[in-house]
Each structure stands twice: as structure tokens, then as C-alpha cells.
Amino acid sequence: MINLFKYSKSAEMIVCPNCLEEQEATPGAMSIFCKKCRTRIDLKTIRSKDTKQPTQQWKPKTKSITCPLCHSNQDVLQTALSAYCKNCNQRINVTDDPNGTPSGLNTAVNMAQQRDISCPHCGTSQKVPSTALSSFCIDCGNRINLQNYEIHGKFRGNLETKGVVYISDDGVVDGNINTGSIVIAGRFNGEIIAEEKVQMKSTAILNGKVRAPAMEAEIGSKFLGHLHIGK
């Protein structure tokens, strides 16, 4: 007998997951038996697989910024507060104000303020942002510390930074310091190399060697040792 309803629009075509035989099934049926291998086919499971939408890959939201130092464009996370430039490796502030206005203009002005330093490893002179905490030498590639330090109590050892070192009136330091500038209000024993200035408060006592372009000493301060003024 010829089945006149084999390709009826009311029937749906399914494929047996066991033998891959294509056959028709009533749209309202929950299950049928395969006409070839006679295994039970769960139509509900097959329909759910057919109607399942492909999963969408999650992509983080980003925003485009321009580095205020090298002016290169790059994308960062929309929720990021800061990022490192892929071109010049400097830290960029990418925060927004409460009104949602990007602070790129203020950031560019602050970050564009630079100062001159020399690498303590190879002596190469270079410019760095005034707000940077560290940088990498453009010649030898070594990391340069740019942080400021405030010393209280006793400290023994060597300290190397191109920031500002402050020794409080209760500070006692024994060692060598290579810094951008230093302010001494306590006691220091050792050698100081400063790129900018050495300042001694009235309570300062300094014993050792000092090499700096400039030195200021208040009345009452005491210095015993060797002083070399100049770069």
C-alpha cells in the first residue's frame, strides 16, 4: 500500500539517534519506535536539541583611549581604573568622574609633566612622568625605582630611588642612598648621591660623603665629611 501521508505537512521528520534512519513522527507525539531498529526514540529530547540556540561567546566591554605620552590608541576594559600603554609601557589613568565624563584631558596634563633622571645602572639620561612610581631604562632595560620614602627609627642598608627620601628627626640611617633628592631631619651615616638637592634641617647630623648639584643646610645642622657640589 502506498502511504499517501508520508510527506504530509502535519508530520515532522526525525532521525533515529541509534541507527540514523530518517522517519516521520506525529507533531504531538512524545516518543515513537524506530521503524528500522525498533528502539524507542524520545521526541522531546530531539526537539530540545534542534531548538537549542548556539551559545554566544562572552566578550568584555572595552573603551578606546589615547596615551597622553606617546599618543598611541589602544583598547582597555570599560571598568579599568588604570592601564599600561602597550607602546611606551607607562601607566595611564583611565578613570571617569561621577558624571560619566572621561578624565582623559586632566590625565594628559598631569601625565605630560615629566622630569629628567639618570639610570643608576648605566647612567643614561631620560625623561619620566612626574607621577610614575617606576620606569624602565630606555638603554639597558633595567627597572628604575621612582618612589618616595619616609624613614622613621633605625634603618641600616642601601636605598636606591629617583624619588624623594625624607629622614625624620627620630630617624637614624647607616648606609648609602642614591636618590633624586633627600631631606634630612635626623641622623645619617654613609654616602649620599643626589641628582637634585640635599637639604639638612636644623636637627640634622650628617657624617659621610655627599655628591649633589646643590645642598641647603639650616642653622644648627651638623655636617662632617666630604662634599662634592656638581653633577
BELRA-V690439 format. One record per backbone hydrogen bond with DSSP energy under -1.0 kcal/mol. NH is the residue of the N-H (numbers start at 1). CO is the residue of the C=O. E is the energy in kcal/mol with one decimal. If there is no record, write none. Layout:
BEGIN
{{NH:CO:E} {NH:CO:E}}
END
This chain:
BEGIN
{{8:5:-1.4} {11:8:-1.1} {12:25:-2.8} {14:23:-3.4} {16:21:-2.3} {20:16:-2.0} {23:14:-2.7} {25:12:-2.7} {29:26:-1.6} {32:41:-1.6} {34:39:-2.9} {38:34:-1.1} {41:32:-3.6} {43:30:-1.4} {44:30:-1.1} {46:42:-1.5} {47:43:-2.6} {48:44:-1.9} {49:45:-1.7} {50:46:-1.8} {51:47:-2.2} {63:76:-2.7} {65:74:-2.8} {67:72:-2.5} {71:67:-1.7} {74:65:-2.0} {76:63:-2.5} {78:61:-2.6} {80:77:-1.5} {83:92:-2.1} {85:90:-2.7} {89:85:-1.4} {92:83:-3.8} {94:81:-1.9} {97:101:-2.0} {100:97:-2.3} {103:95:-1.4} {107:103:-2.4} {108:104:-2.5} {109:105:-1.9} {110:106:-2.4} {111:107:-3.1} {112:108:-1.7} {115:128:-2.3} {117:126:-2.7} {119:124:-2.4} {123:119:-2.0} {126:117:-2.5} {128:115:-2.2} {130:113:-3.3} {132:129:-1.2} {135:144:-1.9} {137:142:-2.8} {144:135:-3.9} {146:133:-2.4} {149:164:-2.4} {151:166:-3.1} {155:172:-2.7} {157:174:-2.3} {159:176:-2.3} {161:178:-2.6} {162:145:-3.0} {165:181:-2.1} {166:149:-2.8} {167:183:-2.8} {168:151:-2.3} {171:168:-1.9} {172:153:-2.6} {173:187:-2.4} {174:155:-2.4} {175:189:-2.4} {177:191:-2.7} {178:159:-2.5} {179:193:-2.8} {180:163:-1.4} {181:163:-1.5} {182:197:-1.9} {183:165:-2.8} {184:199:-3.0} {185:167:-2.6} {187:171:-2.7} {188:205:-2.8} {189:173:-2.6} {190:207:-2.3} {192:209:-2.7} {193:177:-2.6} {194:211:-2.6} {195:179:-1.6} {196:180:-3.0} {198:214:-1.7} {199:182:-2.7} {200:216:-3.2} {201:184:-3.2} {204:201:-1.8} {205:186:-2.3} {206:222:-3.0} {207:188:-2.6} {208:224:-2.1} {209:190:-1.5} {210:226:-2.5} {211:192:-2.3} {212:228:-2.1} {216:198:-2.8} {218:200:-2.3} {221:218:-2.0} {222:204:-2.3} {224:206:-2.7} {226:208:-1.6} {228:210:-2.8} {230:212:-2.1}}
END
